Amino acid sequence: MNPFDLIKNFPIRYKLLFIYSSCFMVIMSLSSLIIYSIVKQNVEANIESELKNSTSAIHNTIKTAVSVSIKNRLRGVAEKNYEIIQHLYGLSEQGRISGREAMDTAADIILSQSIGTSGYICILDGQGSIVKHPKKSLEGLDISDHRFVQEMIAIKNGYIEYEWQNPGDDRPRPKALYLNYFKPWNWMITVSSYRKEFLKLVHIDDFKEGILNLKFGKTGYSYVMDTKGNVIIHPELTGVNVFSDKRFSGQFFRDMLEKKNGKLEYAWKNPGEVRYRDKLVFFNYIPEYEWIVASSSYLDEIRSPLYTIRQIIILVCMAALVIFIPVTVFLSDTITKPLHSLMTRFKQDIAGGFTNRGVEMESSDEVGQLTFYYNSFMDRLATYDRELLTEIKERRQVQAALTESEEKYRSVMESVPDPIVVYDMSGVVTYMNPAFTKVFGYTLEDSLGSKMDHFVPKAHWKETMEGISSILKGEIIPRLETKRKAKDGRLVDVTTRGSVYRDKNGNPLGSVIIHRDVSEVKRLEKAIMETGERERQAIGNDLHDDLCPHLIGIEGLVKVLKRKAGDQRPEAEDLSDRISDLIKEAISKTRRLARGLCPVYFNHGIEAALDDLVTNTRMIHQVDCRFEGEKGLVRDNHMVTLNLYHIAGEAVRNAIRHGNADVILISMGLKDGQFSFCIQDNGSGIDPAPGAKGMGLRIMNYRAKIIGGSLIVSSDKKKGTRVKLTLPEGALTDSEA
């Protein structure tokens, strides 16, 4: 239902109030929504950016702090051992112990130490060979080809991170070392540890306070936990395992461990809090320590400025609406009151009849102009009222005469036995008489107001479109033989005539098409043709089966007579030879006449008949005549076969007699449900016009229509003549075609 239908009967003041108020509310709502959305996006983007940056900063801080802590730890161990070596070297210099004893003692002290679980201290010489190592098998091994060893040789003192694969390890493992170089012995003291044990060397207190001091909103904070659920740094939960503690579901932390990096929203309640609140967290994963650092803040704290903005927007809208409604009512009164006065006067004029009395104009605004137009309108309306009464009287008289005329012409058209249909200029049916319904089955009720495209078979659309084009030009359609499709699907043979009917100014209004059912005439013509063909076959059979054997018998008797009379009278032998030659010539002519009268009967099919036609043409007229075509297209349809043969024969004779052709090609084929039969020559051409002299073209066209085909003859002095017959595929096997 259209919502405006509810207010269309309201007074104008209420319509204006409703429309203006609705527009105002829509504009304010959209404006408020846009402002709120922009502010919300900015607030959330700022806090998300702050959380994300803080998380990244904590991530970098922890990595830096851990690296510094490890470096300091390894450095302290390295420097301590350097002092021990330096002390033992001093004793050897004083002569209190030998140099070898000092070196062995230093090596024993160094190798007895461990760094974490698998970290250790080893000694390399200045060229990169292992001097002392916890694994004796590695001592003496030259590892100077490793990049980190080359870096050690280059710097002599300092911190290095690298990867190392001990014998028996599956792959290299990340490692860090600190080295001091003792020049007198050419020793590089290296203190190293695998990265997976770095956490054991880290002092969390070095950076714990810095992380806990970060705040977001009122209660937002940062924290650190490992992948096993242990909380490492947290304002309240340090040391708690969130997976085993029953106070927490742990699902949120499992989602964090699965994603490793990113952001999540979740419900959280710290110990001591009354209810769960939605929270936003950004987190990063430190793979080398298997830690997750996170920064979080409660969504209600993030969005608290939005709640204030929303309340302000609501108050502003309400205040504006309170001011807007009285202003709208006042403005609508300035419009509606003069209109009410004008409507009252209009009712009085209608009730009292049209007069020339006017309404006084009180202003020059739109309402005043409307008053002016009202006065002019009422003045002209009184004049039109008088003229209209006179015109109505005249029109009634004309309408009565027109109705009488229409009834007369309708009775004439309905009594006509031929089908009649009337179209407008767009091809829509406006009338059809009862004879049309009787012949074709279409009723006026079914067809009125619609087009009759289905009434014309596809094969006859071209000629129909030419007729329509002639009608649109205002020409009369001459008598035309064609087919139309009845409602039950039957094809009806008809002749059509048509003309345009016009209005009183000579402009075309539509067309009147008259059809005449010639199906019975066609049937009789077909029967006559079939009777003629049967008589031709009978005569041909008699000539071939009766006269030819009779003549052959006479020829034999003449030979016997020659043999008997030859001994008595020599001139009788010559006379017998002449009689025998004449009889042979008669036999040959009789056979050719029989083949001409009934070629298909003798040759079993159209292909054989056409082959015989081609052979005779070559032999008798000495021209290049050929036949090309698909085999077996025409089956079980003697009428189609006979007429195709006679059309081909007539076209060949015309090509030789009138076109002087020396090359003739007969072809036939089937494509897209249409059978085509074509005779093409290279002669000088003939006149293909329907009214041209000679019966050949007329007979060919007649034979084509008898079998339901369409014949097109085209001729050119340079390209010769082309005779083409088209048939629906169904006509080839339909014995009734």
C-alpha positions in Angstrom: 0.0 0.0 0.0 1.3 3.5 -0.9 1.8 5.4 2.4 0.8 8.7 0.6 -2.7 7.2 0.1 -3.2 7.6 3.8 -2.7 11.4 3.8 -4.1 12.3 0.3 -7.5 13.3 1.9 -5.9 15.3 4.7 -6.3 19.1 4.7 -3.4 21.0 3.1 -2.1 22.3 6.5 -1.7 18.7 7.8 -0.2 17.5 4.5 2.4 20.3 4.7 3.0 19.6 8.4 3.4 15.9 7.7 5.7 16.4 4.6 7.9 19.1 6.2 8.2 17.2 9.4 9.0 14.0 7.7 11.6 15.7 5.5 13.0 17.4 8.6 13.2 14.2 10.5 14.8 12.3 7.6 17.4 15.0 7.1 18.2 15.3 10.8 18.3 11.5 11.2 20.7 11.1 8.2 22.8 14.0 9.3 23.0 12.7 12.9 23.7 9.2 11.6 26.5 10.4 9.4 28.0 12.5 12.2 27.7 9.7 14.7 29.2 7.2 12.2 32.2 9.5 11.5 32.8 10.2 15.2 32.4 6.5 16.0 34.9 5.5 13.3 37.4 8.2 14.4 37.1 7.2 18.1 37.4 3.5 17.4 40.2 4.1 14.9 42.1 6.2 17.4 41.8 3.7 20.3 42.5 0.8 18.0 45.5 2.6 16.7 46.6 3.3 20.2 46.2 -0.3 21.3 47.9 -1.6 18.2 50.8 0.8 18.6 51.1 0.0 22.3 51.1 -3.7 21.5 53.8 -3.3 18.9 55.8 -1.1 21.3 55.5 -3.7 24.1 56.5 -6.4 21.6 59.6 -4.4 20.6 60.4 -3.5 24.3 60.3 -7.1 25.4 62.4 -8.3 22.5 64.9 -5.4 23.3 64.8 -6.1 27.0 65.3 -9.8 26.6 68.2 -9.2 24.1 69.8 -6.8 26.5 69.3 -9.1 29.5 70.8 -12.0 27.7 73.6 -10.0 26.4 74.4 -8.7 29.9 74.2 -12.2 31.3 76.5 -13.7 28.7 78.8 -10.7 28.9 79.1 -11.0 32.7 80.1 -14.7 32.4 82.6 -14.0 29.7 84.2 -11.1 31.6 84.4 -13.2 34.7 86.2 -16.0 32.9 88.5 -13.5 31.3 89.5 -12.2 34.7 90.2 -15.8 35.8 92.4 -16.4 32.7 94.1 -13.1 33.3 94.9 -14.1 36.9 96.3 -17.5 36.0 98.4 -15.8 33.3 99.8 -13.5 35.9 100.8 -16.4 38.1 102.6 -18.0 35.2 104.4 -14.8 34.5 105.5 -14.6 38.1 106.9 -18.2 37.8 104.6 -19.5 40.5 103.1 -22.0 37.9 104.1 -23.0 34.5 102.4 -21.6 31.4 100.9 -25.1 30.4 99.6 -25.5 33.9 98.0 -22.1 33.8 96.3 -22.9 30.5 95.1 -26.3 31.6 93.7 -24.9 34.9 91.9 -22.1 33.0 90.5 -24.7 30.6 89.2 -26.9 33.4 87.6 -24.0 35.1 85.9 -22.8 31.9 84.6 -26.2 30.8 83.2 -26.9 34.2 80.7 -24.1 33.8 77.3 -24.3 32.1 74.9 -21.6 30.8 71.3 -22.7 31.5 70.6 -26.3 30.6 72.5 -26.7 27.3 74.6 -23.4 27.1 78.3 -23.7 27.5 81.7 -22.0 27.3 84.3 -22.9 24.7 87.7 -21.5 23.5 88.7 -20.9 19.9 92.1 -19.6 18.7 92.5 -16.5 16.7 92.3 -18.4 13.4 88.9 -20.1 14.1 89.9 -23.5 15.3 88.4 -25.0 18.5 90.9 -25.2 21.3 88.7 -26.3 24.2 85.1 -27.6 24.0 82.8 -29.6 26.4 82.8 -32.2 23.6 86.4 -33.4 23.3 85.7 -34.7 19.8 85.3 -31.2 18.5 88.7 -29.9 19.8 91.1 -29.1 17.0 88.2 -28.7 14.5 88.7 -25.7 12.1 85.3 -23.9 11.9 86.6 -20.7 10.3 84.5 -21.2 7.3 81.4 -20.4 9.3 80.2 -16.8 8.9 79.7 -16.2 12.6 83.3 -17.4 13.3 84.6 -15.0 10.7 82.7 -12.3 12.5 84.3 -13.4 15.8 87.8 -13.2 14.3 87.0 -9.8 12.9 85.6 -8.2 16.1 87.5 -10.2 18.8 85.2 -8.8 21.5 81.4 -8.4 21.5 77.9 -10.0 21.1 76.8 -12.2 18.2 73.6 -14.0 17.3 73.8 -17.0 14.9 72.5 -20.5 14.1 74.5 -23.6 15.0 74.0 -27.3 14.3 75.9 -29.7 16.6 76.7 -33.2 15.5 73.6 -35.4 16.0 71.2 -32.4 15.7 68.4 -32.5 13.1 68.7 -28.9 12.1 70.5 -25.7 13.1 69.2 -23.9 16.2 69.3 -20.2 17.0 72.1 -19.3 19.4 73.8 -16.2 21.0 77.3 -15.7 22.3 79.5 -13.1 23.9 83.3 -13.4 23.4 86.4 -11.9 24.9 89.8 -12.2 23.2 92.9 -13.0 25.4 95.8 -12.0 23.2 98.7 -13.6 25.1 97.3 -17.1 24.6 95.5 -16.2 21.3 92.3 -17.4 22.9 88.7 -16.3 22.1 86.6 -17.1 25.2 83.0 -17.6 23.9 80.0 -17.8 26.3 76.9 -19.1 24.3 73.3 -20.3 24.9 70.5 -21.6 22.7 67.7 -19.2 22.2 65.0 -21.5 23.6 66.7 -21.1 27.0 66.9 -17.3 26.7 63.9 -16.9 29.0 65.8 -18.6 31.8 68.3 -15.8 31.5 65.8 -13.0 31.4 64.9 -10.8 34.4 61.2 -9.9 33.9 61.4 -7.2 36.5 63.6 -5.2 34.1 60.5 -4.3 31.9 57.5 -5.3 34.0 56.8 -1.9 35.4 57.0 -0.3 32.0 54.3 -2.6 30.7 52.0 -2.2 33.8 52.2 1.6 33.6 50.4 1.6 30.2 46.7 2.6 30.6 43.9 2.8 28.0 40.8 4.7 29.1 40.0 4.3 32.8 40.8 0.6 33.2 42.5 -0.6 30.0 45.9 -2.2 30.4 48.6 -4.4 28.8 49.6 -7.9 29.7 51.9 -10.8 28.7 51.2 -14.5 28.7 52.9 -17.6 27.3 51.4 -20.2 25.0 50.6 -22.6 27.9 48.2 -20.1 29.5 50.6 -18.8 32.2 50.1 -15.1 32.8 53.6 -13.6 33.0 52.7 -9.9 33.4 49.2 -8.6 34.4 47.9 -6.0 36.9 46.1 -8.7 38.9 46.6 -12.2 37.5 50.4 -12.6 37.3 51.3 -16.2 37.9 47.8 -17.5 37.1 47.2 -20.2 34.5 44.0 -19.3 32.7 43.5 -22.8 31.3 43.5 -24.5 34.7 41.9 -21.7 36.8 38.2 -22.4 37.0 37.4 -18.7 37.2 38.1 -18.4 33.5 36.8 -20.2 30.5 40.0 -20.0 28.6 38.3 -20.0 25.2 39.3 -16.4 24.5 43.0 -17.2 25.2 42.8 -20.3 22.9 41.5 -18.0 20.1 44.5 -15.8 20.7 46.9 -18.7 20.6 45.3 -19.9 17.4 45.5 -16.5 15.6 48.9 -15.5 17.1 48.5 -11.9 15.8 45.5 -9.6 15.3 42.6 -8.3 17.3 39.6 -9.8 19.1 36.4 -8.8 21.0 35.4 -10.8 24.0 33.5 -10.6 27.3 35.7 -10.4 30.4 35.3 -9.9 34.2 38.3 -9.3 36.4 38.4 -10.7 39.9 36.3 -8.4 42.1 34.2 -7.0 39.3 30.4 -7.5 39.3 29.6 -8.2 35.6 31.2 -9.1 32.3 32.0 -6.3 29.9 32.9 -6.4 26.2 36.6 -5.8 25.7 38.8 -5.1 22.6 42.4 -6.5 22.5 45.3 -6.3 20.1 48.0 -8.9 20.4 51.3 -10.0 18.9 53.2 -13.2 19.2 57.0 -13.5 20.0 57.9 -16.9 18.6 61.4 -17.0 20.0 60.1 -16.8 23.6 56.6 -18.2 22.9 55.0 -15.2 24.5 51.9 -13.2 23.5 51.9 -9.5 24.4 48.5 -7.8 24.4 46.9 -4.4 25.0 43.2 -4.2 25.9 40.4 -1.8 26.7 36.7 -2.0 27.5 34.4 -1.0 24.7 32.0 1.0 26.9 35.0 3.1 27.9 36.0 3.5 24.3 32.5 4.5 23.2 31.6 6.7 26.2 32.1 9.9 24.1 29.6 8.5 21.5 26.9 8.1 24.2 27.2 11.8 25.0 27.1 12.8 21.3 24.0 10.6 20.8 22.1 12.3 23.7 23.1 15.8 22.4 21.8 14.9 18.9 18.4 13.6 20.3 18.0 16.8 22.4 18.8 19.0 19.4 16.3 17.2 17.2 13.5 17.4 19.7 14.2 21.2 20.3 14.2 21.8 16.5 11.0 19.9 16.0 9.2 21.9 18.8 10.2 25.1 17.0 9.5 23.8 13.5 5.9 22.6 14.1 4.4 26.0 15.0 6.2 27.7 12.2 4.9 25.2 9.7 1.3 25.6 11.0 1.6 29.4 10.7 2.9 29.2 7.1 0.2 26.7 6.1 -2.5 29.0 7.4 -1.4 31.8 5.1 -2.0 29.4 2.2 -5.0 27.5 3.2 -7.3 30.4 4.4 -7.4 32.2 1.1 -8.0 28.8 -0.6 -10.9 28.1 1.7 -12.4 31.4 0.8 -12.0 30.7 -3.0 -13.5 27.2 -2.7 -16.5 28.6 -0.9 -17.1 31.0 -3.7 -16.6 28.3 -6.3 -19.3 26.1 -4.6 -21.7 29.0 -4.8 -21.0 29.6 -8.5 -21.5 25.9 -9.2 -24.8 25.8 -7.3 -26.1 29.0 -8.8 -24.9 28.4 -12.4 -22.0 30.0 -14.3 -22.0 33.8 -14.2 -19.6 36.5 -14.9 -19.3 37.7 -11.3 -15.7 37.7 -10.0 -13.8 37.2 -6.8 -12.0 40.2 -5.3 -8.2 39.9 -5.3 -6.7 40.7 -1.9 -3.0 40.1 -2.7 -0.7 39.7 -5.6 1.0 36.5 -4.5 0.4 33.1 -5.9 -3.0 32.9 -4.2 -3.9 36.3 -5.7 -2.9 35.1 -9.2 -5.0 32.0 -8.6 -7.9 34.3 -7.9 -7.3 36.1 -11.2 -7.1 32.9 -13.1 -10.3 31.8 -11.4 -12.2 34.8 -12.5 -10.9 34.4 -16.1 -11.8 30.7 -16.0 -15.3 31.3 -14.8 -15.9 33.9 -17.5 -14.7 31.5 -20.2 -16.5 28.6 -18.7 -19.8 30.4 -19.0 -19.1 30.9 -22.7 -18.0 27.3 -23.2 -21.1 26.1 -21.4 -23.3 27.7 -24.0 -21.2 26.5 -26.9 -21.0 23.0 -25.5 -24.7 22.5 -25.2 -25.0 23.4 -28.9 -22.1 21.1 -29.9 -23.6 18.2 -27.9 -26.8 18.5 -29.8 -25.0 18.4 -33.1 -22.8 15.5 -32.1 -25.8 13.5 -31.0 -27.2 13.9 -34.5 -23.9 12.9 -36.1 -23.5 10.0 -33.7 -26.9 8.6 -34.6 -26.1 8.8 -38.3 -22.6 7.2 -37.7 -24.2 4.4 -35.7 -26.7 3.7 -38.5 -23.8 3.7 -41.1 -21.7 1.4 -39.0 -24.5 -1.1 -38.5 -25.1 -1.0 -42.3 -21.5 -1.8 -43.2 -21.1 -4.3 -40.4 -24.2 -6.2 -41.6 -22.6 -6.2 -45.1 -19.2 -7.5 -43.9 -20.8 -10.2 -41.7 -22.9 -11.5 -44.7 -19.8 -11.8 -47.0 -18.8 -15.5 -47.3 -15.1 -14.7 -47.6 -13.0 -14.2 -44.4 -12.3 -10.5 -43.6 -10.0 -9.1 -41.0 -9.4 -5.4 -40.2 -6.1 -4.2 -38.6 -5.0 -0.8 -37.4 -1.8 0.7 -38.6 0.3 -1.2 -36.0 -1.1 -4.6 -37.1 -3.6 -5.1 -34.2 -6.9 -6.7 -35.0 -9.9 -4.4 -34.7 -12.5 -6.6 -36.4 -13.0 -10.0 -38.1 -16.2 -11.3 -39.6 -18.0 -14.7 -38.9 -16.6 -16.2 -42.1 -13.1 -15.7 -40.8 -14.0 -17.7 -37.7 -15.7 -20.4 -39.8 -12.6 -20.9 -42.1 -9.7 -20.4 -39.7 -11.2 -21.0 -36.2 -10.1 -17.7 -34.7 -12.8 -15.7 -32.9 -13.1 -12.0 -32.5 -13.1 -12.3 -28.7 -9.7 -14.2 -28.8 -8.0 -11.9 -31.3 -9.3 -8.4 -30.7 -6.5 -6.1 -29.6 -3.7 -8.5 -30.5 -1.5 -9.2 -33.5 -2.0 -12.2 -35.8 1.7 -13.1 -36.4 0.9 -16.8 -35.7 -1.6 -16.7 -38.5 1.1 -16.5 -41.2 3.3 -19.6 -41.8 7.1 -19.0 -41.6 7.6 -19.8 -45.3 5.2 -17.0 -46.3 6.6 -14.2 -44.1 8.5 -12.5 -46.9 5.6 -12.0 -49.2 3.4 -11.0 -46.2 6.0 -8.3 -45.1 6.0 -7.0 -48.7 2.2 -6.7 -48.5 2.4 -4.9 -45.2 5.0 -2.5 -46.6 2.7 -1.8 -49.5 -0.3 -1.1 -47.2 1.8 1.3 -45.1 2.6 3.2 -48.3 -1.2 3.4 -49.0 -1.1 1.0 -51.9 -3.7 -1.7 -52.7 -2.4 -5.3 -52.3 -3.1 -7.2 -55.6 -4.5 -10.8 -55.6 -1.9 -13.1 -54.1 -2.0 -16.9 -53.7 -0.5 -17.9 -50.3 -1.2 -20.1 -47.3 -2.5 -19.2 -43.8 -2.4 -21.3 -40.6 -5.8 -22.1 -39.0 -6.2 -22.2 -35.2 -6.0 -26.1 -35.2 -2.7 -26.0 -37.1 -4.0 -26.7 -40.6 -2.5 -24.8 -43.6 -5.2 -23.3 -45.7 -4.7 -22.3 -49.3 -6.0 -18.8 -49.8 -5.9 -15.8 -52.2 -5.6 -12.4 -50.5 -6.5 -8.9 -51.4 -6.0 -5.8 -49.2 -6.4 -2.1 -49.1 -6.1 0.8 -46.7 -9.0 2.7 -45.1 -8.6 6.3 -44.2 -10.1 9.1 -42.1 -11.9 12.1 -43.5 -8.5 13.9 -43.9 -7.1 11.1 -46.0 -4.8 9.8 -43.3 -4.5 6.0 -43.2 -6.2 4.4 -40.2 -5.7 0.7 -40.9 -6.1 -2.1 -43.5 -8.9 -4.4 -44.6 -7.6 -7.9 -45.7 -10.0 -10.2 -47.6 -9.1 -13.9 -47.8 -10.7 -16.5 -50.1 -10.4 -20.1 -49.3 -9.1 -21.9 -52.4 -8.4 -25.2 -50.7 -11.0 -27.0 -52.7 -9.8 -25.5 -56.0 -6.3 -26.6 -55.1 -7.5 -30.0 -54.3 -9.2 -30.3 -57.7 -6.2 -29.0 -59.5 -4.0 -31.5 -57.7 -6.5 -34.3 -58.6 -6.5 -33.2 -62.2 -2.7 -33.1 -62.2 -2.5 -36.6 -60.6 -5.0 -37.9 -63.2 -2.9 -36.4 -66.0 0.2 -38.0 -64.6 -1.5 -41.4 -64.3 -2.7 -41.1 -68.0 0.9 -40.2 -69.0 2.1 -43.2 -67.1 -0.6 -45.4 -68.7 0.4 -44.2 -72.2 4.1 -44.6 -71.4 3.4 -48.2 -70.1 1.4 -49.0 -73.2 4.1 -47.7 -75.5 6.8 -49.5 -73.7 5.0 -52.8 -72.8 2.8 -53.2 -75.9 3.9 -51.1 -78.9 7.6 -51.7 -78.5 7.3 -55.5 -78.3 4.9 -55.4 -81.3 7.4 -53.4 -83.3 10.3 -55.7 -82.3 8.2 -58.7 -83.5 7.6 -57.0 -86.9 11.3 -56.4 -87.1 11.9 -60.1 -86.6 9.4 -61.0 -89.3 11.0 -58.6 -91.7 14.4 -60.3 -91.2 12.7 -63.7 -91.9 11.1 -62.2 -95.0 14.5 -60.9 -96.2 16.0 -64.3 -95.8 13.3 -66.0 -97.8 12.9 -63.4 -100.5 16.6 -62.7 -100.9 17.3 -65.8 -103.1 14.5 -65.0 -105.5 14.5 -61.2 -105.9 17.6 -59.1 -104.9 15.5 -55.9 -104.8 13.4 -57.4 -102.0 16.5 -57.7 -99.8 17.2 -53.9 -100.1 13.5 -53.2 -99.4 13.6 -55.4 -96.3 16.7 -53.6 -95.0 14.9 -50.2 -95.4 11.8 -51.5 -93.6 14.0 -52.9 -90.8 15.8 -49.6 -90.3 12.5 -47.7 -90.2 11.1 -50.2 -87.6 14.3 -49.8 -85.5 13.9 -46.0 -85.6 10.3 -46.3 -84.6 11.3 -48.6 -81.6 13.9 -46.0 -80.5 11.4 -43.1 -80.7 8.8 -45.1 -78.9 11.2 -45.9 -76.0 12.2 -42.2 -75.8 8.6 -41.1 -75.8 7.8 -43.7 -73.1 10.7 -42.4 -70.9 9.6 -38.8 -71.4 6.0 -39.7 -70.4 7.0 -41.8 -67.4 10.7 -41.5 -66.5 10.3 -42.1 -62.8 8.3 -45.3 -63.3 11.2 -46.8 -65.3 14.1 -45.5 -63.3 12.8 -45.9 -59.8 13.2 -42.5 -58.1 14.0 -38.9 -58.7 17.8 -39.4 -58.7 17.6 -42.0 -61.4 15.1 -39.9 -63.4 17.4 -36.8 -63.2 20.4 -39.0 -64.2 18.5 -40.1 -67.2 17.6 -36.4 -68.0 21.2 -35.4 -67.7 22.4 -38.3 -70.0 19.8 -37.5 -72.7 20.6 -33.8 -72.5 24.3 -34.5 -73.0 23.7 -36.9 -75.8 21.0 -35.0 -77.7 22.1 -31.3 -77.2 25.8 -31.8 -76.7 26.0 -29.6 -73.5 27.7 -30.1 -70.2 24.8 -31.1 -67.9 25.5 -32.5 -64.4 23.4 -33.6 -61.3 24.7 -33.2 -57.7 22.6 -33.9 -54.6 22.1 -35.9 -51.5 20.5 -39.3 -52.0 17.2 -40.5 -50.6 15.8 -37.1 -49.7 12.5 -37.7 -51.6 10.8 -40.9 -50.4 7.3 -42.3 -50.9 5.9 -39.2 -52.6 5.3 -39.9 -56.3 3.6 -36.5 -56.8 6.7 -34.5 -55.6 9.0 -36.7 -57.6 7.1 -36.2 -60.9 6.8 -32.4 -60.5 10.5 -32.0 -59.5 11.4 -34.0 -62.7 9.1 -31.9 -64.9 10.4 -28.6 -63.4 13.9 -29.7 -64.0 13.1 -30.7 -67.6 11.4 -27.4 -68.3 14.3 -25.4 -66.8 16.8 -27.4 -68.9 14.9 -26.9 -72.1 14.5 -23.2 -71.4 18.3 -22.9 -70.7 19.1 -24.5 -74.0 16.4 -23.0 -76.3 16.2 -19.4 -74.9 19.5 -19.0 -73.0 21.9 -20.8 -75.3 23.6 -22.4 -72.2 26.4 -24.9 -72.6 26.8 -25.7 -68.8 23.8 -26.8 -66.7 24.0 -27.9 -63.0 21.0 -29.6 -61.2 21.4 -29.8 -57.4 19.3 -30.5 -54.4 19.8 -30.6 -50.6 18.3 -30.2 -47.1 19.2 -27.5 -44.6 17.4 -26.2 -41.5 14.2 -28.2 -42.3 14.0 -26.8 -45.8 14.5 -28.8 -49.0 16.0 -26.8 -51.9 16.0 -27.9 -55.6 18.1 -25.7 -58.0 18.9 -25.6 -61.7 21.7 -23.2 -62.6 23.0 -22.4 -66.2 25.5 -20.1 -67.7 23.3 -18.9 -70.5 22.4 -15.4 -71.6 19.4 -15.3 -69.2 15.6 -15.1 -69.7 12.9 -12.7 -68.5 11.8 -14.1 -65.0 8.8 -11.7 -64.7 5.5 -13.4 -63.9 3.9 -11.7 -67.0 6.7 -12.8 -69.4 5.8 -14.5 -72.7 5.8 -18.3 -72.8 4.2 -21.0 -70.7 7.4 -22.6 -69.3 7.8 -20.3 -66.3 4.1 -20.4 -65.6 4.0 -24.2 -65.7 7.0 -24.5 -63.4 5.4 -22.0 -60.9 2.1 -23.9 -61.1 3.8 -27.3 -60.4 5.7 -25.7 -57.5 2.4 -24.5 -55.9 0.8 -27.9 -56.5 3.3 -29.6 -54.2 3.3 -26.7 -51.7 6.6 -25.1 -52.7 7.9 -21.7 -53.5 9.7 -21.1 -56.8 12.1 -18.2 -57.4 13.6 -17.5 -60.8 16.6 -15.1 -61.1 18.4 -14.2 -64.3 21.4 -12.2 -65.3 23.1 -11.8 -68.7 26.5 -12.5 -67.2 25.7 -15.1 -64.6 22.9 -17.0 -66.4 19.6 -18.2 -65.0 18.9 -19.7 -61.6 15.6 -21.6 -60.9 15.3 -22.5 -57.2 12.4 -24.4 -55.5 12.0 -24.6 -51.7 9.8 -27.1 -49.9 9.2 -27.8 -46.2 11.0 -31.0 -45.2 7.7 -32.7 -44.3 6.4 -32.4 -47.9 9.1 -34.8 -49.1 7.6 -37.8 -47.4 4.0 -36.7 -47.2 2.2 -38.7 -49.9 -0.7 -36.2 -49.8 1.5 -33.2 -50.5 
